[in-house]
Amino acid sequence: MAEINKTLLNDFKQEYSAEESLLLKYKSVVPNSVISMWKEYGFGSFYEDFLKVINPDDYRELVEKSYFNGANAIPLLISYLGDVVVWEDNDHVTLIQYKNFKYSRIADSIEEFFDKLSDKTYDKLLDKKYFEEVMYADPITEYEDCFVQRPMVILGGTKDPFRMFNIQIDKFLDICYRLIGVVGGERRPFGDSVPEEFRLYFGDRGERKLSRAQFISEMNSQQWERKMYYGINIDKDGPSHAGYIFGCYYDESNKMWVVYQTGERGVVYGEISFDSEEEALGELKNRIEEEIRQHSM
C-alpha cells in the first residue's frame, strides 16, 4: 500500500483524534494513505504550522456550495492563508484558492502531493514565505482560523503582512462564497451595494478619517473597550508597552502617525504609518471594529 511522506509530519501538533466512524465513512472515497494518516495522527497542524489536516465533515458542505465541483471534492487540508486542498473525483488532488478565485490540479495522488510538498515544490504556489512574514507580524493563530488580507488582493488590495487578520475558516469560506461566488463558476459583481459586513472584512472601504475629538467621542459613546479584551491608547508621545493595546502615536523622527498593536507581553507589532492623525485614527477604528466583531462571534 502506498504511503505518504511522513517526514513532513514530524512537527505535527494534534488537535483531536479521528473517530472510528469517520474512518469508516470515508474509507471508500479517499486514498488508504489518508485513512492511515488520520488514524495515526488525527487532525492538527504541521509544516511549521502552515498546513492543517482537517476533518472533512467540518468544511465539506461549504466546499460543496463554493466550488463548482464541490459535490465531488473532499477537503483534506487547509493552509493558514485559507487555501483548501481537496481530493477530487476520487482521482486527483486539487488546490482551491478562494483568495484568488482560482483552482488547479496539482497532483495525481495524495502521495505525490506529499512528496512535492516535502521538496518545497508548492511553497511558491501556497505563498508559504508570505505566511512566515505574516506570522512575524501577527503570531497569534488558532487551529480553526486562517489569515486574510484586508482588503483581498482580488478586490483591489495589496499584499501587506501588517494588513492581515484572523478569521474562522468556516466564516471565511462562507463569506467568499457570498461575496465573490463559486470558484470555477461565475464571479459575483462587486459594487457599492455590498453590505457593510463584507466591506469591513474584504471590500475597499476607501479612506476613513477621524479627528481626535470624533475618535474619543465614538470610543466613549460606543464603549469600545468594554466590548473587547484590548485597551486603547492614543497618547502622542510613543507606543504603550502594556499588554493587549490598540494604539496610535506620533513618530517625531519620521514625522508620521503610527497605528500599532501589542501582544500579551507588550510587544509592539502591526505598525502602519500615515501622513495625518485623521488617517491613522481612521485605521485604528477599523482595527477596533474588526476586533469587536471577532470577539462577539
N, C-alpha and C positions, 0 to 999 in steps of 0.2 A: 504493500500500500504506500502511495506517495505521501510524503510528509512535508510540512512547511519548514523553512529555515528557522530553527528555534534560537539561534544565536541572538536574533533581534529581541527575543523575549526575556533576555537576561535581566533587564531592568523593569520587568512587568510589575505593576502595582495593582493588586486585585481589589476591586470594589465589592464584588459579591460573586458567589459561585453560580454555576448553571444548574438549574433543576433538571432532574431526570426526565420529567415530562417535556421539557423544552428540547432536550436532545432527541427524544423520540419523535417529536413533532417535525423537526427539520432534517431528520436522518436521510430521507429520500430526496430532498430538494437542495441540499448544499453538499459540497465535497466531504468525504470522510475525514480529510485532514482538518477541516473546520470543526467538525464534531469533536475530534480528538483534542483540538486546541481549547474549545470551550470546556471540555471535561477536565482537562489538566490544569488550565489556568483560570477559567471562569471569565468574568468581564472586568475590564480595567484599562489602564493606560500603559503605553510602552513607547519605545523610540524617543527617549528623553521627554516623555510626557506629550509628545506631539500627536500621537495616534491613540484612539480609544477602540478597544474591542467592545462592541455594544450588543445588547440583546435585541435581535431584530424586531421582536414584538413591540418594543418601545417606540420605534420610528417607522415601522412598515406602513401603517396607514397614511402617514404624512408623505412618505415617498411615493406611495401609490397615486396620490392625487396631485403631486407636484412634479412628477417625472412622466414623460409621455408613455414610457413602457413600464411604469411603476408596478403594474399588476404582476409583472414577471421579473421583478428586481427585488432581491432580498438584501437589505442593508447589513453589512458586516462590520465596517469600520467607519469612524468619523474623525476628521482631524480637528485640531483646536482652531482652525480657520474656517470650519463649517463645511469642508468638502466631505462628501459621502462616497464610500467605496461599496459597491453592490455586486452581488453575484447575479448575473442577468441571464435569463432564458436557460438556466441550469447548464450554462455553456462557457461563459467567459466573465471576466472582471471589468466593470465599468466604473469610471470616476465621474461623479456628478458634482459640478462646481456651481453652486447656487449663486455665489457672489459674482460670478462672471456670466451666468446664464448659459453654461456650456456643459457638454458631456463628451466623454471619449472612451473608447475601448482601449484598455491599457495592458491587458494580459489575457492569455488563453486559458490560464488555470490559476488557482489561488497559490499554488506552489511557485509558479513563475512570478507572480506578483511579489511574494516574499523574497525571492531570490534577487529581483531587481531592486526591491526596497533595500535589501542588505548592501548592495553595491552602489547605493545612492542614485540610481537612475532616475528616481521620481522626485528627488529633492527640489529641483527647479520647478517642476510641474506643480508640486504641492506647496511651493513657496516656504520651505522649511527655514531657510535663512531669515526670512522676514519674520517668521514666528519667533525666532530667537531674539530678534530686535524688539518685538512686542513684549516678550517675557522680561526683557531687561527694563522696559519702560513701565510695565504693569504686571508683576509676577503673580498676582492673585488670581487663581483659577479654581474651578470646581469640575468634577467629572461630568456633570450634567450641562456644563456651559461650553461655549465657544467664543472666540474673539470675532468682532465685526467692525469693519471700517465705518467711520461716520464722516460724511455720507459714503455709501458704497461707491466704488470706482465706476461701476456700470451706470450709476446715476449722476456722474459728474464729479465725484470726489477724487482726491489724490491720496496715494499711499503715504501714510504717516503713522509710525508706531505709537505716537502720543495721542492719536485721534482714534484709538480702538477702545472698545468697551466689551464687557462680558454680557452675554445674554444666554438664556437657557436654549439648548439646541432645538427642542421641540417648538419653542416660540419663534426662533429664527427661521426654521423651515416653513412654519405656517405663515409668517409674515411675508417671506419671499414669495410664496405661492399667491397670497392675496394681493401683494403689491406688484410683482413682476410677471407672474404667470407660471405656466407649465414648462419646465426645461425640456427642450426638444419640440415644443409646440409654439403657439403664438404668444408673443410677449404682450402684456397689458400696456395700454398707454399710460404715461405718467405725466400729470399736469397739475394745474392749480387746484383741482378738485380732490386731490389726495387728502384723506383725513389726517388730522394733526398727529394721531398716534404713529402714523407711518413717517411723517416728516420728522418727528422727533428722533426716530431711530435711523432713517435712511435718506430722507429727502434733503435736498439742498435748501436749507431754510433761509439762505441769504444772510445778510448782516442783521444782527440783533444788538442794538446799542442801548445801554442804560447809564444814566447819570448815577453818581454815588447816592444822591438823595432818593432816586427811584429804586435803586437796588435795596437800600436799607428799608425803605417803606414796604416793598414787597416781601423782603425777608421777615420783617416783623409781623405784617398783616397775615401772611400765609404760614407763619410759624415753621419755616423750613427745618430748623434744627430739631424740632420735635418729631419730624417725620422720617428721620434717618439717623444712622449711627455717627455721622460725621458732624464736626463743628465747622464754623465758618469764620475766617479771619481775613479782613481786608485792610489791615494796617499797612501803611505805605512804605515803612522802613525796610522790610525784608520778610522772608518766609518764616512762618511758625515752624518750630520743630517738635510740637506736640503731636501725639498720635491721632490719626484719622481726622485730617483737616482738609477742607476745600478752601483755597485762599487766593489772594491777589495782592501784589505789591509792586512798587516802582523800583526798577533796577537803574540806579543812578549812573553806573558805569557804562551801560549800553543805551541809556535814555529810552527804555522800553518798559511797558507794563507787562507783568508776567503772571499768568494763571498757573496754579500748581495744585498738587495733592500730596498728602503724606500718608504713609502706611502705619502699621502697628507701632513701630518704634520711632516714629517721627521722621523717617527717611523721605526726602522730597523726591517726587517723580512726576512725570506727565507735564513738564513745563512747556508752555507755549507763550511766545512773546507777541505783543500788539503795540501799535503806534500810539493808541489812545486808551485812556482809562475806560471810556464808554464801551469800546470794543471788548476789552478784557473782562469787564463786568458782565457783558452780554454772554461771553463764552462761559464764565463762571456760573451764570444762571443756567445755561444749557446743561452743564455737568451736574449741577444740583438737581435739576428736574429729572435727569436720567437716573440718578442715584435714588431719588424718592420713588420713581416708577419701579425700579428693581426691588427696592425694599418693601414695596406694597404688594408684590406678587405672592 
